[in-house]
Amino acid sequence: MKKIYPDTMPVPKGYYSPAIVHNNTVYVSGQLALNEKGEPQTASIEDETRQCMKNIETILLASGSSLQHILKVNVFIADIANWQVFNQVFAEIMGDHRPARIVVPCNQLNYGCGIEIDCIAAVAE
């Protein structure tokens, strides 16, 4: 089991690793729309989605994987009315790759963020 801490991301404030690689599978912790300095980027759900996916891509690349190797995505969204915008941005980022996914409406997310995304991915071969 290998813990992943990308150099270009801040160390998490909570007691967890950004990702764990085990048996050629990458388990990425929930990513909020935090920039390289750990500051929330909450201007819009579109910007938040892009920042979350940028963070996930950084972690996956550091793990020997990529967005195209994502198997499953869990999305927690504070306002389900933002689902359509999130879905459009997610589709744009993912292109033809359509991983399994769930979107869960929730009451509140840390730092006032509107979305949190985690995923499971295969290590690239």
N, C-alpha and C positions, 0 to 999 in steps of 0.2 A: 504494500500500500504506500502510495506517494502523495504527500501534501503539496499543493500548488499555490504559490504566492508570487504572481507576476511582479516584476520589478517596477512596472509603470503604474501600478495601482497601490493605493494606500493599504496598510495592514488593517484588517477589519477591526472595528471597535468592539464587536461582540466576540465571544469565545467560540470561534469556528474557523475553518479553512475556506478560502474561496472555492477550492475544488479538491477532490480526492480522485486519484487514478488507481483503479484496482481491476485486475484481470481484463486489461484492454478496454475498460469502460471509464468514462469521465463523469463524475457526479459534481455538477456545478451548483454551489449555494445560491440562494435567492439574491438577485442583483436589483438594487434600486438605481434610480437615475442619479448616481453620484459621479462627479468628475474625478480627475486624477488626484485632486487635493482632498477628496472626500466631501465635497460640497454638493448639496442637492441642486439638481437642474430641473426645476418644476414649472417652466414657462408654459408648456402645453403637453398634452398626452402624446402628441407626435414627437416632440423633443425628448420626452421621458423614454418613450419606446426606443428611439434611436440610441440614447445613452445606455440604456439597459443592454441592448443588443451589442453595442460597442464593447461594453464591459465583458459580456459573455464571450464575444469573439476573442478578446485579449486573453481571457482565461483559457479558452479552448486551444488557441495557438500555442500558449505556454505549456499545454498538456499534450501536445502532439496530435491535436484534432482540429476541427474547423466547424463552421456553421453547417456545412454540407454533410457532416457526420452526426448531426443531432438526431437522436432517436425519439425523444419525448420532451415536451415543454409543458411546464406548469406556469400559468399566468394568474396573478392575483390583481384584481382591478377594483379600485375604491369606488368607482362610479360606472356601473354597467352601461350607462348612456355613452361612454367613451369606447365601447367595444368596436364599433364600426371603424373609427379612426385608427385604433390600435391594429385591427385586423388588416387594414389597407397598408399601413407602414410595415407590419410584419411580413406580409406577402411580398412587398417590394424588396425587402432585405433578403428574404429567403429564396426568391426566384422560383424555379421549378421544384425545389426540394420542399416536400410537405411532411414534416415529422408529425407523429402523434401529438395531440395537444389537448389541454383542458384550460378553460378560462373560468375562474372562480370569483364571483363578486364578493367583496369583503367590506367591512365597515371602515377601517382605517389602516394606513400603513405608516411606517416610521418616517420621520423627517417631513411629514406632510406630503409624501410622494403619492402619486395616483396609480402607480403600477409597480409590481415586483415580478421578476421572471427568473425561474430556475430551469435547469435542463439536465438531461442525461444524454451523453454522446459516446460514440465509439471512437477509439483511438484510430487515427488514419493509418492505413496499411501501405 
